[in-house]
Amino acid sequence: MDITTLLQDRILILDGAMGTMIQRYTLTEADFRGEVFKDRSGSLQGNNDLLNITRPEIIFEIHKAYLEAGADIIETNTFSGTTIAQADYHLEDAVYDINFQGARLAKDAAKLFTDRPRFVAGSVGPTNRTASISPDVNNPGFRAVTFDDLSSAYAQQINALIDGGVDILLIETVFDTLNAKAALFAAEKVFEERNTALPIMVSGTITDLSGRTLSGQTPEAFLISLQHMPLLSIGLNCALGSELMEPYLSILAERAPFAVSAHPNAGLPNAFGQYDETAVLMRDKIASFFEKKLVNIVGGCCGTTPEHIRAIAELARKYEPRKWSN
């Protein structure tokens, strides 16, 4: 059964945060370097995507934990897997391996679970540049990155993810829709060149209570600017907890001509940058998503763990998914 058919039948569960789980291992600079990058200059600690190469067993364990918790879809550990993002660490040359190994690790974990279909979503992050906004307040016309720069970097990432065996592309944490359009353009180009196609999920980020993305779009504008694409789903993730996300998610649920996804944070961070929302509390808040039939795919972002996903998955089984018509 393909994923589009499954989405009409039941709510699918996405996994939770990768960074939160990596933090539990209290890794050192040496862990991030491994043997492959031991002689590289500069600090590599905090470059979580690099662990696909240097500590693959940790990433595999995390994927397995989320699958055991009930995830139907797990994301590759490739959120910063573009040459643009890896330039901060001078690791542009490692991008192919980061993505290929990230996809392979997730796929190997998913193959262990044969009770029902499990899917691997290639995580395509927004990069640390924005194509719509100038970083220089004195020069509003300046851009730190171009559409062509982004699409080229995304094409490289997407090719490696497909080589590694992903089932879906997840263009996530979109704060600038122009960046997302560059990723979609790259995906279309890669599909054409490879004579293949994968389902694509897009997930945006409402950055604060203004109800807009960083580049100024409302959820409705975000949807309108992307719905020309035959997406698998559109949704929201990060920045907000489920309670604050719900009004904006409702707009997408009412109007989207395809599935709707949500993977909120475990509430808002405290003064120390930690997330205090327990699995039970988050589950109880997300219950409203199910009761109002707002979602087809639900998971967790910052601060969430397998415990959160297990609680959400158990509750989701009791509800029907959102229905939509093309």
Protein Blocks (a to p, Z undefined) as FASTA:
>chain_A
ZZklmmmmpccdddddfklmmmmnopafklmnmmmlmmpgcjfehilmlmmmmmmmlmmm
mmmmmmmnopabdcddfklmcfklmmmnopmmmmmmmmmmmmmmmmmmmmmpmkbccddd
ddddebjadfkbcfbfklmkbcfbdfklmmmmmmmmmmmmmmnopabdcdehiabfklmm
mmmmmmmmmmmmnopadddddddddfblnopafkopafklmmmmmmmpccfbdcdeehia
fklmmmmmmmmmmmmcbdcdddddehjadfkopafbdfklmmmmmmmmmmnopafbdcdd
ehiafklmmmmmmmmmmpccddddZZ
